[in-house]
């Protein structure tokens, strides 16, 4: 966890040498992504440390070094850290979407400051299926547990995945990985008393002072949800992140979500 920079801290020196850049960063409000903008960091005192680089250092190992020509959709892009990271690896079209205008303004400013051509637009996660086309890489990082209807959103997101989905969620409870029966008798309550059994914790009020933390799954739930959505888990580069490919997301040419909504799943 980072502490306040000292008088001789390089971050302080960089801020002093770039007063206009520092002023504009501050004017855009509190940043949740700590991004290095030409020597000036946007969130040096983040309560999670150098976030999200603490995640990216492991996730990045599952991303090709050369993304030349690849398309990227970053859902819940926040200030654009991941969009910027993939653009720096040579990705072609990079589109970041979020519902928060403050984050989008930060993302646009960060990309402009770094001289990167990235699209950012306001879009709800529940509307991403309306974005034309599919993408080689879809990032769905740090959003799932903030949604009141998380599986509905995931099923919509899957429609946009042409290549790989990078999925990350906060997890709480058991982190054990076990194999479970395909079915249970109606009166068998023992599985629900097992802390390893797949479950999602519902947060009625607030968690970590954030009322948007609605559902927090354990590991069994995350992996079960991904598989039941027709995704194959290929890799787990860090404890909360999964790399997936769509394998059984359609039946008779229709996505599972469309079958569910039509009552034919």
C-alpha atoms as one frame of an Amber mdcrd trajectory, in Angstrom:
protein
   0.000   0.000   0.000   1.448   3.352  -0.996   2.066   6.210   1.396   2.059
   9.959   0.859   5.094  10.982  -1.214   7.911  12.725   0.638   9.424  16.046
  -0.353  12.170  14.252  -2.309   9.915  11.605  -3.805  10.273  11.311  -7.616
   6.493  11.655  -7.900   6.633  15.000  -6.117   9.510  16.167  -8.291   7.660
  15.130 -11.464   4.537  16.967 -10.326   6.575  20.113  -9.631   8.206  19.962
 -13.049   4.848  19.529 -14.828   2.495  21.902 -13.004  -0.027  22.217 -15.853
  -0.284  18.441 -16.326  -0.656  17.992 -12.578  -3.344  20.679 -12.454  -5.350
  18.999 -15.208  -5.071  15.586 -13.540  -6.388  17.038 -10.279  -9.155  18.934
 -12.084 -10.524  15.669 -13.469 -11.365  14.474  -9.955 -10.307  11.429  -7.964
  -8.741   8.712 -10.109  -9.207   4.993  -9.447  -6.544   4.003 -11.982  -2.962
   4.946 -11.220  -1.535   5.778 -14.645   1.885   7.201 -15.422   1.263  10.259
 -17.585   4.720  11.286 -18.723   6.148  10.983 -15.227   3.131  12.205 -13.279
   1.002   9.521 -11.622  -2.753   9.930 -11.437  -3.425   8.036  -8.183  -0.140
   7.623  -6.281  -1.902   7.201  -2.923  -4.357   4.505  -4.032  -5.544   2.355
  -1.113  -4.776  -0.773  -3.169  -1.252   0.380  -3.969  -0.163   0.723  -7.594
  -3.575  -0.246  -8.932  -4.365  -1.718 -11.403  -0.741  -2.396 -12.285  -0.625
  -4.833  -9.354  -3.139  -6.902 -11.333  -1.721  -6.187 -14.779   1.769  -7.473
 -13.974   0.295 -10.997 -13.859  -2.548 -10.567 -16.367  -0.094  -9.171 -18.923
   1.657 -12.540 -19.136  -1.496 -13.987 -20.721  -1.651 -11.230 -23.362   0.503
 -11.484 -26.506   3.332  -8.960 -26.634   2.374  -8.116 -30.217  -1.322  -7.339
 -30.716  -0.864  -5.762 -34.134  -4.244  -5.391 -35.811  -6.227  -6.948 -32.957
  -9.474  -5.323 -31.841 -10.163  -4.728 -28.153 -13.326  -3.964 -26.190 -12.686
  -2.780 -22.625 -15.950  -2.951 -20.655 -16.081  -0.763 -17.572 -12.857   0.856
 -18.735 -12.676   3.394 -15.899  -9.722   5.730 -16.606  -8.455   3.491 -19.381
  -5.457   1.714 -17.848  -6.104  -1.594 -19.623  -7.120   0.066 -22.899  -3.841
   1.962 -22.844  -1.842  -1.153 -21.965  -3.220  -3.125 -24.922  -2.883  -0.193
 -27.297   0.779   0.045 -26.332   1.131  -3.578 -27.448   0.033  -2.613 -30.931
  -3.695  -3.327 -30.871  -5.672  -1.830 -33.741  -9.092  -0.603 -32.731  -9.448
  -0.200 -28.972 -12.857   0.780 -27.623 -13.368   1.506 -23.939 -16.889   1.859
 -22.552 -18.153   3.016 -19.176 -21.260   4.660 -17.723 -19.360   7.220 -15.657
 -18.551  10.421 -17.548 -15.853  11.329 -15.029 -13.943   8.145 -15.779 -14.445
   8.591 -19.517 -13.066  12.132 -19.341 -10.064  10.820 -17.431  -9.544   8.055
 -19.987  -9.720  10.443 -22.933  -7.270  12.786 -21.249  -4.857   9.956 -20.425
  -4.893   8.600 -23.977  -4.473  12.071 -25.465  -1.596  12.870 -23.114   0.170
   9.655 -24.123  -0.517  10.217 -27.818  -2.632   7.089 -28.222  -5.662   6.749
 -30.491  -8.305   5.030 -28.366 -12.079   5.360 -28.566 -14.023   5.940 -25.374
 -17.791   6.111 -25.241 -20.585   6.037 -22.710 -22.345   2.691 -22.742 -24.004
   0.525 -20.117 -22.741  -3.009 -19.720 -26.320  -4.081 -20.415 -26.141  -2.433
 -23.853 -22.790  -3.745 -25.081 -24.522  -6.273 -27.318 -25.724  -3.288 -29.371
 -22.136  -2.360 -30.290 -21.569  -3.457 -33.909 -19.272  -6.383 -34.585 -17.134
  -8.582 -32.382 -13.696  -8.105 -30.853 -10.572 -10.239 -30.664 -10.087  -9.382
 -27.002 -12.866  -8.424 -24.610 -11.906  -7.200 -21.149 -14.465  -7.528 -18.366
 -12.315  -6.689 -15.373 -13.525  -5.491 -11.990 -17.144  -5.005 -13.049 -19.059
  -8.257 -12.453 -19.584  -7.790  -8.704 -20.761  -4.199  -9.189 -23.803  -5.356
 -11.158 -27.251  -6.107  -9.833 -27.800  -8.452 -12.794 -24.325  -9.897 -13.390
 -25.189 -13.064 -15.351 -27.493 -11.115 -17.655 -24.584  -8.787 -18.401 -22.133
 -11.647 -18.940 -24.440 -13.343 -21.441 -24.661 -10.081 -23.394 -20.898  -9.582
 -23.299 -20.277 -13.062 -24.688 -21.928 -11.963 -27.936 -19.023  -9.561 -28.482
 -16.236 -12.127 -28.039 -14.611 -13.268 -31.271 -11.418 -14.434 -29.593 -10.810
 -14.297 -25.867 -12.561 -12.903 -22.829 -10.544 -11.676 -19.865 -12.813 -11.912
 -16.818 -11.998 -10.668 -13.321 -14.152 -10.446 -10.223 -13.582  -9.796  -6.573
 -13.941 -13.095  -4.710 -14.743 -13.828  -1.113 -15.349 -17.031   0.797 -13.741
 -20.301  -0.202 -11.047 -20.289  -2.862 -10.976 -24.083  -3.069 -11.454 -25.821
  -6.406 -13.531 -28.993  -6.268 -15.630 -31.220  -8.503 -19.334 -31.400  -7.684
 -22.124 -33.802  -8.596 -24.211 -33.085 -11.651 -27.403 -33.265  -9.592 -28.620
 -33.542  -5.996 -31.765 -34.877  -4.359 -34.304 -32.246  -3.304 -33.881 -32.981
   0.415 -30.081 -33.029   0.300 -29.019 -29.803   2.027 -25.457 -30.825   2.814
 -23.893 -29.193  -0.263 -25.266 -25.818   0.821 -23.598 -26.205   4.189 -20.221
 -26.778   2.555 -18.232 -23.504   2.316 -16.600 -24.710  -0.913 -19.937 -25.133
  -2.712 -20.377 -22.524  -5.474 -22.196 -19.475  -4.126 -22.542 -15.724  -4.534
 -22.859 -13.495  -1.496 -25.541 -10.825  -1.810 -24.651  -7.440  -0.309 -27.879
  -5.747   0.739 -26.384  -2.444   1.829 -22.697  -1.783   1.270 -19.303  -3.471
   1.250 -16.001  -1.588   1.531 -18.039   1.639   1.662 -19.330   0.928  -1.846
 -23.060   0.395  -2.316 -22.464  -0.870  -5.882 -20.871  -4.072  -4.598 -23.949
  -6.255  -5.126 -22.813  -9.854  -5.605 -19.469 -11.321  -4.545 -18.816 -14.919
  -5.644 -16.482 -17.534  -4.278 -14.122 -19.356  -6.623 -16.488 -22.242  -7.267
 -19.226 -19.848  -8.348 -16.992 -17.896 -10.735 -15.733 -20.995 -12.496 -19.194
 -22.563 -12.610 -20.718 -19.388 -14.040 -18.088 -19.163 -16.766 -18.540 -22.802
 -17.771 -22.342 -22.631 -17.704 -22.180 -19.574 -19.962 -20.527 -21.716 -22.622
 -16.997 -20.489 -21.966 -13.911 -22.648 -21.708 -11.401 -21.512 -19.115  -7.946
 -21.467 -20.702  -5.836 -19.765 -18.074  -5.902 -18.113 -14.660  -3.023 -15.619
 -14.739  -3.817 -14.305 -11.265  -6.113 -15.362  -8.440  -9.212 -13.445  -9.582
  -8.706 -13.364 -13.352  -9.643 -15.930 -15.998  -8.901 -16.121 -19.708 -11.761
 -17.773 -21.588 -12.882 -18.702 -25.085 -16.490 -19.122 -26.242 -17.105 -22.799
 -26.999 -20.774 -23.604 -26.317 -22.331 -20.147 -26.279 -24.846 -20.964 -29.015
 -27.408 -23.651 -29.671 -28.949 -24.042 -33.119 -27.351 -20.762 -34.132 -28.801
 -18.774 -31.239 -27.024 -17.410 -28.183 -27.989 -18.822 -24.797 -29.332 -15.433
 -23.706 -31.720 -15.249 -26.655 -32.920 -18.779 -25.985 -33.474 -17.921 -22.319
 -35.441 -14.757 -23.119 -37.594 -16.625 -25.640 -38.284 -19.430 -23.161 -36.606
 -22.075 -25.320 -33.351 -22.688 -23.434
